Amino acid sequence: MTSSLHIIGAGLAGSEAAWAAAQAGVPVILHEMRPDRSTDAHVGGLCAELVCSNSFRSDDPDQNAVGLLHWEMRALGSVVMAAAQHHQVPAGGALAVDREGFAAEVTARLEAHPLITLERGEVTGLPPEAWGQTIIATGPLTTPALAEAIRAATGEDGLSFFDAIAPIVHRESIDMEVAWFQSRYDKTGPGGTGRDYLNCPLTRDQYEAFIAGLLAGEKTDFRDWEKSTPYFDGCLPIEVMAERGPETLRHGPMKPRGLTNPHAPTVKPHAVVQLRQDNRLGTLYNMVGFQTKLKHAEQVRLFRTIPGLERAEFARLGGLHRNTFLNSPRVLDGRLRLRALPRLRFAGQITGVEGYVESAAMGIMAGLMAAAEITGRDFAPPPATTAHGALINHITGGHIVTTDARGASFQPMNVNFGLFPPVEAPKKGPDGKRLSHTDKAVARKRAYTARAKADFTAWQAQM
């Protein structure tokens, strides 16, 4: 008789993990504490309840990484995608749903599946060894008791706190006729070359205008249940630093010392914005020290006033919010198992992905991986050229593990083409003329999705 798989949490990731494992023939016991115990964000007891937006974002599989992820999830028989399609509401090119109808259908499908047992009640500590293979999919609102048990098992500090996130920029969108590579004072440091940062120079007028925009920009508010959790003192929002005086940033993350602009070697920059490589592929760069509470539209508008970033495309924007996630590159292996306790897998937002569909997709992967292990079958994750593979690669090894004041720089990430290995895209059209900036961007996105679909189809055929 096949052993049962226990899954803690019936959100998007847990629901998908349960469905994927059950469809693979493995009995599942799905534990959900709601409605016996609720959270500060949920309102009911349905599985896969959407607590924020009702949108799964773009459904375009040809030019958008999220839409590509939708396409791959549908190919895997996703219960979330099936229910979303049945309860879709008008939203232009996005996939948005009637949230109550959507959650009710996911719940009904899980309850009706002959291999899934839905058990209500809180799991307050690490699962007992008798449970065997277990997936923890408790999301960013993991209860304090379970979070403390996870923290003790991983040895990682700061599992739950206000997370200060700096914006991340696609490397290919940075203007290298303005920016340049150089480490401050050309220092190499461990593993460095002396050219480890991208630098964007500002004149006095540009810096003063930037500070004024930073102070005037509209900020996000904390939700009531977040206000009691202090954020990390070593990662103050950039606008809070600016409030301490107009020169504060010039003596902090925007200091120009030790840098020479090769495009204008005789002109000393008044301030410099530095960007540091964020992934092993070298496709993403984070804006050093630019964690912020500015609203997203304000960030895009203001940060594109920085020389060299006028056409910046952001893989993610800055933020500051309560979150619970693992330092996954350190504590999880390539099969989403906890290195210290391999009988435990993690899925969803707690692994370090951001967003509804990303969480659900990692639920599918965790469910398939656990099912394969229980039934003695081999399971190779999708290649990194696919959306699922790129996300797995990001959370289990694609991120550069560096040390900062908090001890680690890993941050949750939405799926985006910056997580994929670079792809060659045409630079000229059928008529032989060079493509415009806009047309090149479209061609590049189509090249990413075409490669991903081909590689995903080949991988799925070998499953």
C-alpha positions as CSV (number, residue, x, y, z in Angstrom):
1,M,0.0,0.0,0.0
2,T,1.3,3.4,-0.9
3,S,2.2,5.6,2.0
4,S,0.2,8.8,2.6
5,L,1.6,12.3,1.9
6,H,0.8,14.9,4.6
7,I,0.4,18.5,3.5
8,I,0.1,21.4,6.0
9,G,-1.8,24.4,4.6
10,A,-4.6,24.4,2.0
11,G,-3.8,27.7,0.3
12,L,-2.9,27.8,-3.4
13,A,0.3,25.9,-2.9
14,G,-1.0,23.2,-0.6
15,S,-4.1,22.7,-2.8
16,E,-2.0,22.2,-5.9
17,A,0.4,19.9,-4.1
18,A,-2.5,17.8,-2.8
19,W,-4.1,17.6,-6.3
20,A,-0.8,16.8,-8.1
21,A,0.2,14.0,-5.7
22,A,-3.3,12.5,-5.7
23,Q,-3.5,12.6,-9.4
24,A,-0.2,10.7,-9.4
25,G,-1.8,8.0,-7.3
26,V,-0.6,9.0,-3.8
27,P,-3.1,9.2,-0.9
28,V,-3.0,12.7,0.7
29,I,-4.0,14.1,4.1
30,L,-4.4,17.8,3.7
31,H,-4.3,19.7,7.0
32,E,-5.9,23.2,7.2
33,M,-6.4,25.1,10.4
34,R,-9.2,27.4,9.1
35,P,-12.0,27.9,10.1
36,D,-11.0,26.5,13.5
37,R,-8.3,29.1,13.7
38,S,-8.2,32.0,11.2
39,T,-5.4,34.5,10.3
40,D,-5.3,38.3,10.2
41,A,-5.9,38.2,6.4
42,H,-8.3,35.3,5.7
43,V,-12.1,35.6,6.2
44,G,-13.3,32.0,5.7
45,G,-12.4,28.3,5.7
46,L,-12.3,27.6,1.9
47,C,-9.2,26.2,0.4
48,A,-7.2,28.5,-1.9
49,E,-8.8,31.6,-0.5
50,L,-7.4,34.7,-2.2
51,V,-6.5,37.3,0.5
52,C,-5.4,40.2,-1.7
53,S,-6.1,40.8,-5.4
54,N,-8.4,38.5,-7.4
55,S,-6.0,38.6,-10.3
56,F,-3.5,36.0,-11.5
57,R,-2.0,38.7,-13.7
58,S,-1.2,38.4,-17.4
59,D,-2.5,35.4,-19.3
60,D,-0.4,36.0,-22.4
61,P,1.8,32.9,-22.9
62,D,3.8,34.4,-25.8
63,Q,5.2,37.7,-24.4
64,N,4.9,37.4,-20.6
65,A,6.6,35.2,-18.1
66,V,3.5,35.0,-15.9
67,G,1.4,34.0,-18.8
68,L,4.0,31.4,-19.7
69,L,3.7,30.0,-16.2
70,H,-0.1,29.7,-16.7
71,W,0.5,27.8,-19.9
72,E,2.9,25.3,-18.1
73,M,0.5,24.9,-15.2
74,R,-2.4,24.1,-17.5
75,A,-0.2,21.5,-19.2
76,L,0.4,19.9,-15.8
77,G,-3.4,19.7,-15.0
78,S,-3.4,22.5,-12.5
79,V,-6.5,22.6,-10.3
80,V,-6.0,26.3,-9.7
81,M,-5.9,27.1,-13.4
82,A,-9.0,24.9,-14.1
83,A,-11.0,26.6,-11.4
84,A,-9.8,30.1,-12.5
85,Q,-11.0,29.4,-16.0
86,H,-14.4,28.5,-14.8
87,H,-14.8,31.6,-12.6
88,Q,-13.0,34.2,-14.8
89,V,-14.2,37.8,-14.7
90,P,-13.4,40.5,-17.3
91,A,-9.9,41.9,-16.8
92,G,-8.5,42.7,-20.2
93,G,-5.4,40.6,-20.9
94,A,-5.2,39.4,-17.2
95,L,-6.8,36.3,-15.7
96,A,-9.0,37.5,-12.8
97,V,-11.6,35.5,-11.0
98,D,-14.7,35.6,-8.8
99,R,-12.8,34.8,-5.6
100,E,-15.6,33.1,-3.8
101,G,-16.6,30.9,-6.7
102,F,-13.0,30.1,-7.4
103,A,-12.2,29.0,-3.9
104,A,-15.4,27.1,-3.6
105,E,-14.6,25.1,-6.7
106,V,-11.0,24.3,-5.6
107,T,-12.4,23.1,-2.2
108,A,-15.1,21.0,-3.8
109,R,-12.6,19.3,-6.2
110,L,-10.3,18.5,-3.3
111,E,-13.0,17.2,-1.1
112,A,-14.4,15.0,-3.9
113,H,-11.1,13.4,-4.8
114,P,-11.0,9.8,-3.6
115,L,-7.3,10.0,-2.5
116,I,-7.6,13.4,-0.6
117,T,-8.7,13.7,3.0
118,L,-9.1,17.2,4.3
119,E,-8.5,17.5,8.0
120,R,-9.3,20.7,9.9
121,G,-7.2,21.8,12.8
122,E,-3.9,23.6,13.6
123,V,-0.5,21.9,13.4
124,T,1.5,23.6,16.1
125,G,4.9,22.1,15.6
126,L,7.0,20.2,13.2
127,P,5.2,17.1,11.8
128,P,6.0,13.9,13.7
129,E,8.3,11.4,12.1
130,A,5.4,9.0,11.9
131,W,3.9,11.1,9.2
132,G,6.8,10.4,6.8
133,Q,6.9,12.6,3.7
134,T,5.3,16.0,4.5
135,I,4.9,19.2,2.6
136,I,4.7,22.5,4.5
137,A,2.8,25.1,2.5
138,T,1.7,27.6,5.2
139,G,2.6,30.8,3.3
140,P,3.6,34.2,4.7
141,L,1.2,34.0,7.6
142,T,2.6,30.8,9.2
143,T,1.5,30.7,12.8
144,P,4.0,31.6,15.4
145,A,4.2,28.1,16.9
146,L,5.0,26.5,13.6
147,A,7.3,29.3,12.5
148,E,9.3,28.9,15.6
149,A,9.6,25.2,15.1
150,I,10.8,25.8,11.5
151,R,13.3,28.4,12.7
152,A,14.7,25.9,15.2
153,A,15.0,23.2,12.5
154,T,16.7,25.4,10.0
155,G,19.0,27.3,12.3
156,E,18.0,30.5,10.4
157,D,17.3,33.7,12.2
158,G,14.6,36.3,11.2
159,L,12.1,34.0,9.6
160,S,9.3,36.5,10.2
161,F,9.8,40.2,10.3
162,F,9.3,43.3,8.2
163,D,11.2,42.6,5.0
164,A,13.0,45.5,3.4
165,I,13.3,44.8,-0.4
166,A,15.3,46.8,-2.9
167,P,14.2,47.1,-6.5
168,I,15.7,44.7,-9.0
169,V,16.4,45.8,-12.6
170,H,16.9,43.7,-15.8
171,R,20.6,44.1,-16.7
172,E,19.8,44.5,-20.4
173,S,17.6,47.6,-19.8
174,I,20.5,49.6,-18.2
175,D,22.1,52.2,-20.5
176,M,25.8,51.3,-20.5
177,E,26.6,54.5,-22.4
178,V,25.9,56.2,-19.0
179,A,26.5,53.5,-16.4
180,W,29.8,51.7,-15.9
181,F,31.2,48.7,-14.0
182,Q,33.5,49.5,-11.0
183,S,33.8,48.6,-7.3
184,R,34.4,51.4,-4.9
185,Y,38.2,52.1,-4.9
186,D,38.5,49.2,-7.3
187,K,38.5,46.8,-4.4
188,T,38.2,43.1,-5.4
189,G,37.0,41.6,-2.1
190,P,36.2,37.8,-1.8
191,G,35.5,36.5,-5.3
192,G,35.4,40.1,-6.8
193,T,37.1,41.6,-9.8
194,G,37.1,45.3,-8.9
195,R,34.2,45.7,-11.4
196,D,31.5,44.2,-9.3
197,Y,28.9,47.1,-9.3
198,L,27.1,49.0,-12.0
199,N,27.3,52.7,-11.3
200,C,24.9,55.4,-12.3
201,P,26.1,59.0,-11.8
202,L,24.0,62.0,-10.7
203,T,24.9,65.7,-10.9
204,R,24.0,68.0,-8.0
205,D,20.8,69.2,-9.7
206,Q,19.8,65.6,-10.5
207,Y,20.5,64.5,-6.9
208,E,18.5,67.3,-5.3
209,A,15.5,66.7,-7.6
210,F,15.7,63.0,-6.8
211,I,15.7,63.7,-3.0
212,A,12.7,66.1,-3.5
213,G,10.8,63.4,-5.4
214,L,11.7,60.8,-2.8
215,L,10.3,62.9,0.1
216,A,7.2,63.9,-1.9
217,G,6.4,60.5,-3.3
218,E,3.2,58.6,-2.1
219,K,4.0,55.8,0.4
220,T,2.2,52.6,1.2
221,D,0.6,52.1,4.6
222,F,1.1,49.2,6.9
223,R,-2.0,47.0,7.6
224,D,-3.2,47.0,11.2
225,W,-1.8,43.5,11.8
226,E,1.6,44.4,10.5
227,K,2.2,47.5,12.6
228,S,3.4,45.6,15.7
229,T,6.2,43.9,13.8
230,P,9.4,46.0,13.6
231,Y,11.4,46.0,10.4
232,F,15.1,45.2,10.4
233,D,17.1,48.2,11.7
234,G,19.9,47.7,9.3
235,C,17.6,48.1,6.2
236,L,15.9,51.4,6.7
237,P,13.7,52.6,3.8
238,I,15.6,55.0,1.6
239,E,13.0,57.7,2.1
240,V,13.4,57.4,5.9
241,M,17.1,58.0,5.4
242,A,16.4,61.0,3.2
243,E,14.2,62.5,5.9
244,R,17.2,62.7,8.2
245,G,18.7,65.3,5.9
246,P,19.4,66.0,2.3
247,E,23.0,64.9,2.4
248,T,22.3,61.6,4.2
249,L,22.1,59.5,1.1
250,R,25.3,61.0,-0.3
251,H,27.1,59.7,2.8
252,G,25.2,56.4,2.6
253,P,24.1,54.2,-0.3
254,M,24.6,57.0,-2.9
255,K,28.1,58.2,-1.8
256,P,30.3,59.0,-4.8
257,R,33.7,58.3,-3.2
258,G,36.1,55.9,-4.8
259,L,34.4,55.9,-8.2
260,T,35.6,57.4,-11.5
261,N,33.2,57.7,-14.4
262,P,35.0,56.5,-17.5
263,H,32.5,58.3,-19.7
264,A,33.5,61.6,-18.1
265,P,36.7,60.9,-16.1
266,T,37.3,64.6,-15.3
267,V,33.8,65.2,-13.9
268,K,33.3,64.1,-10.3
269,P,29.7,62.7,-9.8
270,H,27.8,64.4,-7.0
271,A,26.1,61.1,-6.1
272,V,26.1,57.6,-7.5
273,V,23.5,54.8,-7.5
274,Q,25.1,51.4,-7.3
275,L,23.5,48.2,-8.6
276,R,24.8,44.8,-7.5
277,Q,24.5,41.5,-9.4
278,D,21.6,39.6,-8.0
279,N,21.6,36.2,-9.7
280,R,24.3,33.8,-11.0
281,L,23.1,34.4,-14.6
282,G,24.0,38.0,-14.3
283,T,20.7,39.1,-15.8
284,L,19.4,40.9,-12.7
285,Y,20.9,43.7,-10.6
286,N,19.5,45.1,-7.4
287,M,19.6,48.8,-6.4
288,V,21.9,48.8,-3.4
289,G,20.3,50.3,-0.3
290,F,17.1,51.3,-2.2
291,Q,14.5,49.4,0.0
292,T,11.4,51.6,0.1
293,K,7.8,52.1,1.0
294,L,7.1,54.2,-2.1
295,K,4.1,53.0,-4.1
296,H,5.1,51.0,-7.2
297,A,4.0,53.7,-9.7
298,E,6.1,56.3,-7.8
299,Q,9.1,54.0,-7.8
300,V,9.0,53.5,-11.6
301,R,8.6,57.2,-12.2
302,L,11.3,58.3,-9.8
303,F,13.9,55.6,-10.4
304,R,13.7,56.2,-14.2
305,T,15.0,59.8,-13.5
306,I,18.3,58.3,-12.5
307,P,20.8,58.6,-15.4
308,G,21.3,55.1,-17.0
309,L,18.0,53.9,-15.8
310,E,15.7,55.9,-18.0
311,R,14.5,52.8,-19.7
312,A,14.8,50.5,-16.7
313,E,12.7,47.4,-16.7
314,F,12.0,46.1,-13.2
315,A,12.0,42.4,-12.3
316,R,10.5,43.5,-9.0
317,L,10.0,46.8,-7.2
318,G,10.9,47.7,-3.6
319,G,8.8,47.0,-0.7
320,L,8.5,46.7,3.1
321,H,6.1,44.2,4.6
322,R,5.7,41.4,7.0
323,N,6.7,38.1,5.5
324,T,7.7,34.6,6.4
325,F,10.1,32.8,4.1
326,L,13.1,30.5,4.2
327,N,16.6,31.4,3.2
328,S,15.9,28.7,0.6
329,P,19.3,28.6,-1.2
330,R,20.9,27.7,2.1
331,V,18.3,25.4,3.6
332,L,16.5,23.6,0.7
333,D,17.9,21.1,-1.7
334,G,17.0,20.9,-5.4
335,R,13.9,18.8,-4.6
336,L,12.6,21.5,-2.2
337,R,13.5,19.3,0.8
338,L,14.9,20.7,4.1
339,R,18.5,19.7,4.1
340,A,18.4,19.2,7.9
341,L,15.2,17.1,7.7
342,P,14.7,15.7,4.2
343,R,11.3,14.2,5.1
344,L,10.0,17.8,5.1
345,R,9.4,19.6,1.8
346,F,8.3,23.2,1.5
347,A,6.0,24.7,-1.2
348,G,4.6,28.1,-2.0
349,Q,5.5,31.6,-0.8
350,I,7.4,30.3,2.2
351,T,10.1,29.0,-0.2
352,G,10.8,32.5,-1.5
353,V,8.5,32.9,-4.5
354,E,6.1,35.8,-4.7
355,G,2.6,35.9,-6.1
356,Y,-0.4,33.6,-6.4
357,V,0.6,31.6,-9.5
358,E,4.2,31.3,-8.5
359,S,3.1,29.8,-5.1
360,A,0.7,27.5,-6.8
361,A,3.3,26.4,-9.3
362,M,5.8,25.5,-6.6
363,G,2.9,23.5,-5.0
364,I,2.6,21.4,-8.1
365,M,6.3,20.8,-8.2
366,A,6.5,19.8,-4.5
367,G,3.5,17.5,-4.9
368,L,5.0,15.8,-8.0
369,M,8.4,15.5,-6.3
370,A,6.9,14.0,-3.1
371,A,4.7,11.6,-5.1
372,A,7.7,10.4,-7.1
373,E,9.8,9.8,-3.9
374,I,6.9,7.9,-2.2
375,T,6.3,5.6,-5.2
376,G,10.0,5.1,-5.9
377,R,10.1,6.9,-9.2
378,D,12.8,9.3,-10.4
379,F,11.7,12.9,-10.9
380,A,13.9,15.5,-12.7
381,P,12.7,19.1,-12.3
382,P,11.9,21.0,-15.5
383,P,14.9,22.7,-17.1
384,A,15.8,26.2,-16.0
385,T,14.7,27.5,-19.4
386,T,11.1,26.9,-18.4
387,A,9.0,29.0,-16.0
388,H,8.8,26.3,-13.4
389,G,12.4,25.4,-13.7
390,A,13.5,29.1,-13.5
391,L,11.6,29.5,-10.2
392,I,13.1,26.3,-8.7
393,N,16.5,27.4,-9.8
394,H,16.0,30.8,-8.2
395,I,15.0,29.4,-4.8
396,T,17.4,26.5,-4.6
397,G,20.6,27.9,-6.1
398,G,20.2,30.5,-8.8
399,H,20.5,33.3,-6.3
400,I,23.9,34.6,-5.3
401,V,24.2,33.9,-1.6
402,T,25.9,36.9,-0.1
403,T,26.2,38.3,3.4
404,D,24.8,41.6,4.5
405,A,23.8,43.1,7.9
406,R,21.0,40.7,8.2
407,G,23.0,37.7,7.3
408,A,21.6,36.9,3.8
409,S,20.4,38.7,0.7
410,F,17.9,36.2,-0.7
411,Q,14.5,37.8,-1.4
412,P,11.2,36.5,-2.7
413,M,10.7,36.9,-6.4
414,N,7.9,36.9,-9.0
415,V,8.5,34.9,-12.2
416,N,10.2,37.1,-14.8
417,F,12.5,36.6,-17.8
418,G,15.5,37.7,-15.8
419,L,15.4,34.4,-14.0
420,F,15.8,32.5,-17.3
421,P,19.1,31.7,-19.0
422,P,19.7,34.4,-21.6
423,V,18.3,33.8,-25.1
424,E,19.4,35.0,-28.5
425,A,16.8,37.1,-30.1
426,P,16.8,38.6,-33.6
427,K,18.2,42.1,-33.9
428,K,16.8,42.6,-37.4
429,G,13.4,42.2,-38.9
430,P,12.5,40.2,-42.0
431,D,13.3,43.2,-44.2
432,G,16.9,43.3,-42.9
433,K,16.4,46.5,-41.0
434,R,17.5,46.8,-37.4
435,L,14.5,46.4,-35.0
436,S,13.5,49.3,-32.8
437,H,14.0,49.1,-29.0
438,T,10.3,48.2,-28.6
439,D,10.4,45.5,-31.4
440,K,13.6,44.0,-30.0
441,A,12.0,43.7,-26.6
442,V,9.0,41.9,-28.1
443,A,11.2,39.6,-30.1
444,R,13.3,38.8,-27.0
445,K,10.2,37.9,-25.0
446,R,8.9,35.7,-27.8
447,A,12.2,33.9,-28.0
448,Y,12.1,33.2,-24.3
449,T,8.6,31.7,-24.4
450,A,9.2,29.7,-27.6
451,R,12.2,28.1,-26.1
452,A,10.4,27.5,-22.8
453,K,7.4,25.8,-24.5
454,A,9.6,23.5,-26.5
455,D,11.8,22.5,-23.6
456,F,8.8,22.1,-21.3
457,T,7.0,19.9,-23.8
458,A,10.1,17.7,-24.2
459,W,10.5,17.5,-20.4
460,Q,6.9,16.5,-19.8
461,A,7.1,13.8,-22.5
462,Q,9.9,12.2,-20.5
463,M,8.1,12.4,-17.1
